[in-house]
Amino acid sequence: MADFLTTVGTSNALEGLLMEAKEEIILISPFLQINEIYIDRLADAERREIPITIIFRENDLNPNEETRIRTLTGVRLLTCDRLHAKCYLNESIAIVGSMNLYEYSEKRNRSEERRVGKECRSRWSPYH
């Protein structure tokens, strides 16, 4: 399964990805300014004891945003120097494209992502 998503479609698919996760959530984006809906969904996942990893570009996280994210005690924050990739995954779905996990990107940019199912993900993911 592979779908092309618009910016609005990506937002909806990402919320679904967070809500439907059963084993893991991995969010990769150079820049982070996570909207409140996603913070709430991550908190829900944390209550379900889903491991959450967020990877972002080193030195590009606003201190206020880091404080907000760290309220989710089960989230593992990792940095990657010169990160440019944008990929959001759980055990079943991966969303790969150009939209940062940044509220400004959701509201003002036009982006296109591709959502792939587990059968495609297993071919390229280092996690499975």
Disulfide bonds with the S-S distance in Angstrom:
none
